[in-house]
Amino acid sequence: MSIRFDGRVAIVTGAGNGLGRAHALGLAARNCKVVVNDFGGARDGSGGSSEAAEKVAEEIRAAGGEAMAATCSVADEAGVKAMVDAAMVKWGRVDILVNNAGILRDKTFSKMTLDDFRAVIDVHLMGSVVCTKAVWEIMKAQNYGRIVLTSSASGLYGNFGQTNYGAAKSAMVGLMNVLVLEGQKNDIRVNTLAPAAATRMTEELMPPAMLEMMRADQITPGVLHLVSENAPNRVILAAGAGVFARTMIYETQGVYIDDPSVEKVAAHFDEICDPAGQEPFVNATQQTTKFVTKAATAKGVSLTAR
């Protein structure tokens, strides 16, 4: 079965280079109309130029596809609105949003300024929020939408010197979890990508042999699946070097402690952390229900009694 995007319109942020460029070209190659968004700044977010976005849009058009360039920062609400409005005027719909844009300002937490922390949060987290908010009502009216948020192993597992980046990337999972619940009745599916690729964000962090194995275009097939008509929902897809895996957040079964004290928690901590029987949850009320049920069982209390 060939997966195509005939009649679909996608916005890909940070699409002037690296992963975003690969995603934009991958969508266009399967007949998707693409808004190529890129602020054109340096890796730390400074500067700005229309050259990167225009070049990729022209590359798509030269191959017979349809594309337009947008050079606003994803954190610029007015600029993002204008970008979405232009797509609606030109093509009448927005079906896909790939939130990929990002910057790096790495330093240890001791040396990092709050301005550098805020700048990374503004682009990665708030940029994703701004772009998603700009297309959300359109997708609801269409009863169709596919959104990808971009996380990272740094956010899921941590990486030295990246408190700002890690915090922003971890936040993508929380954002996804709630958007999934709010979008499901309108067939808006939201997934998260956790990529490991050779881009200008990582070129100084890995040796050449590793970088050669981690081409950006090897990750794009996973993104195309996440935004396809038969896309999954609420998946964290990790990808790199041609390897794809699913990341899941589990919670242990836990232990009921009668009249809890710090000493009792400490005494039972190994049991609390025991992974046997752990399970993934799909909403917060599942945790509350588990806690209350375990407590009621321990106390011999019926939750259905009136």
C-alpha positions as YAML, in Angstrom:
chain: A
units: angstrom
residues:
- id: 1
  name: MET
  ca: [0.00, 0.00, 0.00]
- id: 2
  name: SER
  ca: [1.44, 3.33, -1.08]
- id: 3
  name: ILE
  ca: [0.99, 6.18, 1.37]
- id: 4
  name: ARG
  ca: [0.30, 9.49, -0.34]
- id: 5
  name: PHE
  ca: [-0.92, 12.94, 0.64]
- id: 6
  name: ASP
  ca: [-2.97, 13.95, -2.37]
- id: 7
  name: GLY
  ca: [-4.97, 17.10, -1.59]
- id: 8
  name: ARG
  ca: [-3.34, 17.54, 1.82]
- id: 9
  name: VAL
  ca: [-1.61, 20.71, 3.02]
- id: 10
  name: ALA
  ca: [1.23, 20.63, 5.53]
- id: 11
  name: ILE
  ca: [3.15, 23.24, 7.50]
- id: 12
  name: VAL
  ca: [6.65, 22.17, 8.48]
- id: 13
  name: THR
  ca: [8.54, 24.49, 10.82]
- id: 14
  name: GLY
  ca: [12.31, 24.76, 10.83]
- id: 15
  name: ALA
  ca: [12.22, 23.30, 7.32]
- id: 16
  name: GLY
  ca: [15.14, 25.20, 5.84]
- id: 17
  name: ASN
  ca: [17.73, 22.66, 6.99]
- id: 18
  name: GLY
  ca: [18.22, 19.24, 8.55]
- id: 19
  name: LEU
  ca: [15.22, 17.30, 9.75]
- id: 20
  name: GLY
  ca: [12.65, 19.90, 8.76]
- id: 21
  name: ARG
  ca: [13.96, 20.04, 5.21]
- id: 22
  name: ALA
  ca: [13.87, 16.25, 4.97]
- id: 23
  name: HIS
  ca: [10.28, 16.20, 6.28]
- id: 24
  name: ALA
  ca: [9.16, 18.90, 3.84]
- id: 25
  name: LEU
  ca: [10.76, 17.16, 0.86]
- id: 26
  name: GLY
  ca: [9.37, 13.80, 1.98]
- id: 27
  name: LEU
  ca: [5.84, 15.15, 2.17]
- id: 28
  name: ALA
  ca: [6.13, 16.95, -1.15]
- id: 29
  name: ALA
  ca: [7.45, 13.81, -2.86]
- id: 30
  name: ARG
  ca: [4.17, 12.12, -1.93]
- id: 31
  name: ASN
  ca: [2.08, 14.95, -3.37]
- id: 32
  name: CYS
  ca: [1.50, 17.06, -0.26]
- id: 33
  name: LYS
  ca: [1.37, 20.84, -0.61]
- id: 34
  name: VAL
  ca: [3.92, 22.26, 1.81]
- id: 35
  name: VAL
  ca: [4.44, 25.52, 3.69]
- id: 36
  name: VAL
  ca: [8.18, 25.64, 4.29]
- id: 37
  name: ASN
  ca: [8.70, 27.64, 7.46]
- id: 38
  name: ASP
  ca: [12.15, 28.73, 8.59]
- id: 39
  name: PHE
  ca: [13.27, 31.87, 10.37]
- id: 40
  name: GLY
  ca: [16.70, 31.46, 8.83]
- id: 41
  name: GLY
  ca: [18.59, 32.22, 12.01]
- id: 42
  name: ALA
  ca: [21.76, 30.74, 13.45]
- id: 43
  name: ARG
  ca: [21.74, 27.66, 15.67]
- id: 44
  name: ASP
  ca: [21.27, 29.84, 18.76]
- id: 45
  name: GLY
  ca: [18.33, 31.67, 17.15]
- id: 46
  name: SER
  ca: [20.18, 34.87, 16.30]
- id: 47
  name: GLY
  ca: [19.96, 36.57, 12.93]
- id: 48
  name: GLY
  ca: [17.34, 35.68, 10.35]
- id: 49
  name: SER
  ca: [17.04, 35.28, 6.58]
- id: 50
  name: SER
  ca: [14.48, 34.16, 4.00]
- id: 51
  name: GLU
  ca: [17.10, 32.26, 2.02]
- id: 52
  name: ALA
  ca: [16.78, 28.82, 3.68]
- id: 53
  name: ALA
  ca: [12.98, 28.58, 3.43]
- id: 54
  name: GLU
  ca: [12.89, 29.95, -0.12]
- id: 55
  name: LYS
  ca: [15.54, 27.51, -1.26]
- id: 56
  name: VAL
  ca: [13.64, 24.45, -0.02]
- id: 57
  name: ALA
  ca: [10.33, 25.74, -1.40]
- id: 58
  name: GLU
  ca: [11.97, 26.26, -4.79]
- id: 59
  name: GLU
  ca: [13.46, 22.77, -4.62]
- id: 60
  name: ILE
  ca: [9.97, 21.36, -4.15]
- id: 61
  name: ARG
  ca: [8.54, 23.41, -7.00]
- id: 62
  name: ALA
  ca: [11.40, 22.44, -9.30]
- id: 63
  name: ALA
  ca: [10.51, 18.78, -8.69]
- id: 64
  name: GLY
  ca: [6.91, 19.46, -9.73]
- id: 65
  name: GLY
  ca: [5.40, 19.99, -6.30]
- id: 66
  name: GLU
  ca: [3.57, 22.88, -4.66]
- id: 67
  name: ALA
  ca: [5.19, 24.89, -1.90]
- id: 68
  name: MET
  ca: [5.35, 28.31, -0.35]
- id: 69
  name: ALA
  ca: [7.96, 29.78, 1.98]
- id: 70
  name: ALA
  ca: [7.28, 31.45, 5.32]
- id: 71
  name: THR
  ca: [10.08, 33.08, 7.26]
- id: 72
  name: CYS
  ca: [8.40, 34.01, 10.55]
- id: 73
  name: SER
  ca: [9.69, 32.85, 13.90]
- id: 74
  name: VAL
  ca: [7.41, 30.19, 15.38]
- id: 75
  name: ALA
  ca: [7.31, 32.25, 18.56]
- id: 76
  name: ASP
  ca: [5.88, 35.25, 16.65]
- id: 77
  name: GLU
  ca: [2.10, 34.96, 17.02]
- id: 78
  name: ALA
  ca: [1.31, 37.56, 14.35]
- id: 79
  name: GLY
  ca: [3.80, 36.03, 11.92]
- id: 80
  name: VAL
  ca: [2.44, 32.53, 12.46]
- id: 81
  name: LYS
  ca: [-1.13, 33.73, 11.97]
- id: 82
  name: ALA
  ca: [-0.11, 35.40, 8.71]
- id: 83
  name: MET
  ca: [1.58, 32.16, 7.59]
- id: 84
  name: VAL
  ca: [-1.53, 30.08, 8.30]
- id: 85
  name: ASP
  ca: [-3.78, 32.70, 6.68]
- id: 86
  name: ALA
  ca: [-1.62, 32.62, 3.54]
- id: 87
  name: ALA
  ca: [-1.90, 28.83, 3.37]
- id: 88
  name: MET
  ca: [-5.68, 29.05, 3.74]
- id: 89
  name: VAL
  ca: [-5.94, 31.68, 1.00]
- id: 90
  name: LYS
  ca: [-3.75, 29.64, -1.36]
- id: 91
  name: TRP
  ca: [-4.99, 26.12, -0.63]
- id: 92
  name: GLY
  ca: [-8.09, 26.42, 1.58]
- id: 93
  name: ARG
  ca: [-7.04, 24.02, 4.33]
- id: 94
  name: VAL
  ca: [-4.27, 22.89, 6.67]
- id: 95
  name: ASP
  ca: [-4.18, 19.16, 7.37]
- id: 96
  name: ILE
  ca: [-0.73, 18.59, 8.83]
- id: 97
  name: LEU
  ca: [1.55, 20.48, 11.20]
- id: 98
  name: VAL
  ca: [5.06, 19.27, 11.89]
- id: 99
  name: ASN
  ca: [6.52, 21.27, 14.79]
- id: 100
  name: ASN
  ca: [10.24, 20.92, 14.17]
- id: 101
  name: ALA
  ca: [11.80, 24.37, 14.65]
- id: 102
  name: GLY
  ca: [14.31, 24.75, 17.44]
- id: 103
  name: ILE
  ca: [17.44, 26.43, 18.73]
- id: 104
  name: LEU
  ca: [20.28, 25.48, 21.06]
- id: 105
  name: ARG
  ca: [21.88, 27.50, 23.84]
- id: 106
  name: ASP
  ca: [23.77, 24.85, 25.76]
- id: 107
  name: LYS
  ca: [25.50, 25.55, 29.07]
- id: 108
  name: THR
  ca: [25.55, 23.95, 32.47]
- id: 109
  name: PHE
  ca: [22.73, 25.14, 34.69]
- id: 110
  name: SER
  ca: [25.24, 27.03, 36.86]
- id: 111
  name: LYS
  ca: [26.42, 29.09, 33.89]
- id: 112
  name: MET
  ca: [23.16, 29.41, 31.99]
- id: 113
  name: THR
  ca: [21.37, 32.76, 32.09]
- id: 114
  name: LEU
  ca: [17.62, 32.91, 32.52]
- id: 115
  name: ASP
  ca: [17.44, 34.71, 29.17]
- id: 116
  name: ASP
  ca: [19.02, 31.69, 27.47]
- id: 117
  name: PHE
  ca: [16.62, 29.39, 29.30]
- id: 118
  name: ARG
  ca: [13.60, 31.45, 28.23]
- id: 119
  name: ALA
  ca: [14.78, 31.73, 24.62]
- id: 120
  name: VAL
  ca: [14.90, 27.96, 24.18]
- id: 121
  name: ILE
  ca: [11.53, 27.49, 25.89]
- id: 122
  name: ASP
  ca: [10.02, 30.23, 23.70]
- id: 123
  name: VAL
  ca: [11.07, 28.56, 20.45]
- id: 124
  name: HIS
  ca: [10.66, 24.86, 21.24]
- id: 125
  name: LEU
  ca: [7.67, 24.85, 23.59]
- id: 126
  name: MET
  ca: [5.85, 28.12, 22.98]
- id: 127
  name: GLY
  ca: [6.66, 27.96, 19.26]
- id: 128
  name: SER
  ca: [4.92, 24.59, 19.10]
- id: 129
  name: VAL
  ca: [2.01, 25.95, 21.11]
- id: 130
  name: VAL
  ca: [1.67, 29.05, 18.93]
- id: 131
  name: CYS
  ca: [1.72, 27.07, 15.68]
- id: 132
  name: THR
  ca: [-0.64, 24.40, 16.99]
- id: 133
  name: LYS
  ca: [-3.06, 27.02, 18.32]
- id: 134
  name: ALA
  ca: [-3.05, 28.73, 14.91]
- id: 135
  name: VAL
  ca: [-4.24, 25.58, 13.10]
- id: 136
  name: TRP
  ca: [-6.35, 23.97, 15.84]
- id: 137
  name: GLU
  ca: [-9.73, 25.51, 14.99]
- id: 138
  name: ILE
  ca: [-9.12, 24.90, 11.27]
- id: 139
  name: MET
  ca: [-8.50, 21.23, 11.96]
- id: 140
  name: LYS
  ca: [-11.56, 21.00, 14.22]
- id: 141
  name: ALA
  ca: [-13.75, 22.51, 11.49]
- id: 142
  name: GLN
  ca: [-12.31, 20.04, 8.96]
- id: 143
  name: ASN
  ca: [-12.75, 17.13, 11.38]
- id: 144
  name: TYR
  ca: [-9.22, 16.17, 10.38]
- id: 145
  name: GLY
  ca: [-5.75, 17.04, 11.55]
- id: 146
  name: ARG
  ca: [-2.37, 15.47, 12.06]
- id: 147
  name: ILE
  ca: [0.17, 17.13, 14.39]
- id: 148
  name: VAL
  ca: [3.71, 16.10, 15.24]
- id: 149
  name: LEU
  ca: [5.60, 17.58, 18.17]
- id: 150
  name: THR
  ca: [9.36, 17.10, 18.32]
- id: 151
  name: SER
  ca: [10.89, 15.91, 21.57]
- id: 152
  name: SER
  ca: [14.37, 14.51, 22.15]
- id: 153
  name: ALA
  ca: [16.25, 11.95, 24.19]
- id: 154
  name: SER
  ca: [17.57, 14.98, 26.09]
- id: 155
  name: GLY
  ca: [14.04, 15.68, 27.25]
- id: 156
  name: LEU
  ca: [13.04, 12.08, 27.82]
- id: 157
  name: TYR
  ca: [16.22, 10.94, 29.54]
- id: 158
  name: GLY
  ca: [18.43, 14.00, 30.16]
- id: 159
  name: ASN
  ca: [21.67, 15.30, 28.70]
- id: 160
  name: PHE
  ca: [24.42, 17.26, 30.47]
- id: 161
  name: GLY
  ca: [24.36, 20.99, 29.77]
- id: 162
  name: GLN
  ca: [20.83, 21.08, 28.33]
- id: 163
  name: THR
  ca: [18.45, 21.99, 31.13]
- id: 164
  name: ASN
  ca: [16.63, 24.51, 28.93]
- id: 165
  name: TYR
  ca: [16.44, 22.19, 25.91]
- id: 166
  name: GLY
  ca: [15.58, 19.15, 28.03]
- id: 167
  name: ALA
  ca: [12.78, 20.97, 29.84]
- id: 168
  name: ALA
  ca: [11.28, 22.18, 26.57]
- id: 169
  name: LYS
  ca: [11.52, 18.76, 24.94]
- id: 170
  name: SER
  ca: [10.04, 16.96, 27.92]
- id: 171
  name: ALA
  ca: [7.10, 19.37, 27.85]
- id: 172
  name: MET
  ca: [6.16, 18.10, 24.38]
- id: 173
  name: VAL
  ca: [4.93, 14.85, 25.91]
- id: 174
  name: GLY
  ca: [2.59, 16.61, 28.33]
- id: 175
  name: LEU
  ca: [1.33, 18.86, 25.53]
- id: 176
  name: MET
  ca: [0.67, 15.83, 23.32]
- id: 177
  name: ASN
  ca: [-1.16, 13.90, 26.03]
- id: 178
  name: VAL
  ca: [-3.75, 16.63, 26.55]
- id: 179
  name: LEU
  ca: [-4.14, 17.60, 22.89]
- id: 180
  name: VAL
  ca: [-4.88, 13.95, 22.09]
- id: 181
  name: LEU
  ca: [-7.79, 13.95, 24.54]
- id: 182
  name: GLU
  ca: [-9.17, 17.26, 23.29]
- id: 183
  name: GLY
  ca: [-8.72, 16.51, 19.58]
- id: 184
  name: GLN
  ca: [-9.89, 12.94, 19.28]
- id: 185
  name: LYS
  ca: [-13.58, 13.69, 18.61]
- id: 186
  name: ASN
  ca: [-12.52, 15.74, 15.56]
- id: 187
  name: ASP
  ca: [-10.01, 13.16, 14.31]
- id: 188
  name: ILE
  ca: [-7.06, 15.35, 15.23]
- id: 189
  name: ARG
  ca: [-4.23, 12.93, 15.99]
- id: 190
  name: VAL
  ca: [-1.17, 14.15, 17.86]
- id: 191
  name: ASN
  ca: [2.11, 12.29, 18.11]
- id: 192
  name: THR
  ca: [5.64, 13.07, 19.25]
- id: 193
  name: LEU
  ca: [8.92, 12.40, 17.45]
- id: 194
  name: ALA
  ca: [12.14, 11.88, 19.42]
- id: 195
  name: PRO
  ca: [14.81, 11.98, 16.69]
- id: 196
  name: ALA
  ca: [18.55, 11.37, 16.75]
- id: 197
  name: ALA
  ca: [20.00, 12.75, 13.54]
- id: 198
  name: ALA
  ca: [23.03, 14.41, 12.03]
- id: 199
  name: THR
  ca: [22.01, 18.07, 11.81]
- id: 200
  name: ARG
  ca: [23.64, 21.38, 12.59]
- id: 201
  name: MET
  ca: [22.24, 20.93, 16.12]
- id: 202
  name: THR
  ca: [24.28, 17.74, 16.65]
- id: 203
  name: GLU
  ca: [27.25, 18.02, 14.28]
- id: 204
  name: GLU
  ca: [29.66, 18.95, 17.08]
- id: 205
  name: LEU
  ca: [28.42, 16.26, 19.45]
- id: 206
  name: MET
  ca: [29.19, 13.10, 17.47]
- id: 207
  name: PRO
  ca: [32.15, 11.66, 15.53]
- id: 208
  name: PRO
  ca: [31.96, 11.60, 11.69]
- id: 209
  name: ALA
  ca: [31.28, 7.85, 11.50]
- id: 210
  name: MET
  ca: [28.19, 8.23, 13.68]
- id: 211
  name: LEU
  ca: [26.96, 11.28, 11.81]
- id: 212
  name: GLU
  ca: [27.16, 9.43, 8.51]
- id: 213
  name: MET
  ca: [24.84, 6.73, 9.86]
- id: 214
  name: MET
  ca: [22.33, 9.25, 11.18]
- id: 215
  name: ARG
  ca: [21.06, 11.06, 8.09]
- id: 216
  name: ALA
  ca: [17.94, 13.17, 8.59]
- id: 217
  name: ASP
  ca: [16.13, 11.53, 5.68]
- id: 218
  name: GLN
  ca: [16.20, 8.19, 7.52]
- id: 219
  name: ILE
  ca: [13.87, 9.65, 10.15]
- id: 220
  name: THR
  ca: [11.34, 11.23, 7.80]
- id: 221
  name: PRO
  ca: [9.53, 7.94, 6.94]
- id: 222
  name: GLY
  ca: [8.50, 7.72, 10.60]
- id: 223
  name: VAL
  ca: [7.14, 11.27, 10.48]
- id: 224
  name: LEU
  ca: [5.20, 10.51, 7.30]
- id: 225
  name: HIS
  ca: [3.49, 7.64, 9.08]
- id: 226
  name: LEU
  ca: [2.66, 9.84, 12.08]
- id: 227
  name: VAL
  ca: [0.88, 12.36, 9.82]
- id: 228
  name: SER
  ca: [-0.75, 9.91, 7.40]
- id: 229
  name: GLU
  ca: [-4.47, 9.21, 7.20]
- id: 230
  name: ASN
  ca: [-4.02, 5.98, 9.17]
- id: 231
  name: ALA
  ca: [-1.69, 7.57, 11.71]
- id: 232
  name: PRO
  ca: [-1.53, 6.31, 15.27]
- id: 233
  name: ASN
  ca: [-2.40, 8.62, 18.13]
- id: 234
  name: ARG
  ca: [-0.46, 9.50, 21.29]
- id: 235
  name: VAL
  ca: [2.76, 7.77, 20.23]
- id: 236
  name: ILE
  ca: [6.28, 8.86, 21.14]
- id: 237
  name: LEU
  ca: [8.30, 7.59, 18.20]
- id: 238
  name: ALA
  ca: [12.05, 7.47, 18.73]
- id: 239
  name: ALA
  ca: [14.08, 7.29, 15.52]
- id: 240
  name: GLY
  ca: [17.70, 7.38, 14.38]
- id: 241
  name: ALA
  ca: [20.12, 5.59, 12.04]
- id: 242
  name: GLY
  ca: [17.26, 3.67, 10.47]
- id: 243
  name: VAL
  ca: [16.05, 2.34, 13.83]
- id: 244
  name: PHE
  ca: [12.54, 3.08, 15.09]
- id: 245
  name: ALA
  ca: [11.26, 2.46, 18.62]
- id: 246
  name: ARG
  ca: [8.34, 3.48, 20.77]
- id: 247
  name: THR
  ca: [8.95, 5.27, 24.06]
- id: 248
  name: MET
  ca: [6.30, 4.76, 26.73]
- id: 249
  name: ILE
  ca: [5.81, 6.15, 30.23]
- id: 250
  name: TYR
  ca: [4.87, 3.50, 32.77]
- id: 251
  name: GLU
  ca: [3.77, 3.60, 36.39]
- id: 252
  name: THR
  ca: [4.46, 0.84, 38.90]
- id: 253
  name: GLN
  ca: [1.58, -0.82, 40.72]
- id: 254
  name: GLY
  ca: [2.54, 0.98, 43.92]
- id: 255
  name: VAL
  ca: [2.00, 0.14, 47.57]
- id: 256
  name: TYR
  ca: [-0.71, 1.19, 49.99]
- id: 257
  name: ILE
  ca: [0.76, 2.46, 53.28]
- id: 258
  name: ASP
  ca: [-1.60, 2.81, 56.21]
- id: 259
  name: ASP
  ca: [-1.08, 6.11, 58.07]
- id: 260
  name: PRO
  ca: [1.98, 6.97, 55.91]
- id: 261
  name: SER
  ca: [5.12, 8.46, 57.43]
- id: 262
  name: VAL
  ca: [8.47, 9.20, 55.88]
- id: 263
  name: GLU
  ca: [9.94, 6.19, 57.68]
- id: 264
  name: LYS
  ca: [7.29, 3.88, 56.25]
- id: 265
  name: VAL
  ca: [7.79, 5.28, 52.72]
- id: 266
  name: ALA
  ca: [11.54, 4.69, 53.07]
- id: 267
  name: ALA
  ca: [10.99, 1.16, 54.36]
- id: 268
  name: HIS
  ca: [8.72, 0.29, 51.41]
- id: 269
  name: PHE
  ca: [10.61, 2.20, 48.72]
- id: 270
  name: ASP
  ca: [11.99, -0.85, 46.91]
- id: 271
  name: GLU
  ca: [8.48, -2.27, 46.75]
- id: 272
  name: ILE
  ca: [7.12, 1.07, 45.54]
- id: 273
  name: CYS
  ca: [9.66, 1.00, 42.70]
- id: 274
  name: ASP
  ca: [9.08, -2.66, 41.75]
- id: 275
  name: PRO
  ca: [8.32, -2.68, 37.99]
- id: 276
  name: ALA
  ca: [6.29, -5.92, 38.15]
- id: 277
  name: GLY
  ca: [2.81, -5.20, 36.83]
- id: 278
  name: GLN
  ca: [3.61, -1.68, 35.68]
- id: 279
  name: GLU
  ca: [1.26, -0.25, 33.05]
- id: 280
  name: PRO
  ca: [0.89, 2.77, 30.78]
- id: 281
  name: PHE
  ca: [-1.96, 5.22, 31.41]
- id: 282
  name: VAL
  ca: [-3.86, 7.25, 28.84]
- id: 283
  name: ASN
  ca: [-5.31, 9.87, 31.18]
- id: 284
  name: ALA
  ca: [-4.69, 11.25, 34.65]
- id: 285
  name: THR
  ca: [-7.88, 9.84, 36.18]
- id: 286
  name: GLN
  ca: [-6.51, 6.31, 35.77]
- id: 287
  name: GLN
  ca: [-3.85, 7.07, 38.34]
- id: 288
  name: THR
  ca: [-6.36, 8.56, 40.77]
- id: 289
  name: THR
  ca: [-8.63, 5.54, 40.33]
- id: 290
  name: LYS
  ca: [-5.73, 3.17, 40.98]
- id: 291
  name: PHE
  ca: [-4.72, 5.00, 44.16]
- id: 292
  name: VAL
  ca: [-8.25, 5.11, 45.58]
- id: 293
  name: THR
  ca: [-8.99, 1.50, 44.62]
- id: 294
  name: LYS
  ca: [-5.81, 0.21, 46.32]
- id: 295
  name: ALA
  ca: [-6.54, 2.22, 49.43]
- id: 296
  name: ALA
  ca: [-10.17, 1.08, 49.54]
- id: 297
  name: THR
  ca: [-9.16, -2.56, 49.10]
- id: 298
  name: ALA
  ca: [-6.63, -2.30, 51.92]
- id: 299
  name: LYS
  ca: [-9.25, -0.72, 54.19]
- id: 300
  name: GLY
  ca: [-12.02, -3.09, 53.16]
- id: 301
  name: VAL
  ca: [-14.14, -0.16, 51.97]
- id: 302
  name: SER
  ca: [-16.64, -0.51, 49.10]
- id: 303
  name: LEU
  ca: [-16.40, 2.34, 46.59]
- id: 304
  name: THR
  ca: [-19.89, 1.60, 45.30]
- id: 305
  name: ALA
  ca: [-21.60, 1.71, 48.67]
- id: 306
  name: ARG
  ca: [-23.97, 4.60, 49.25]
...
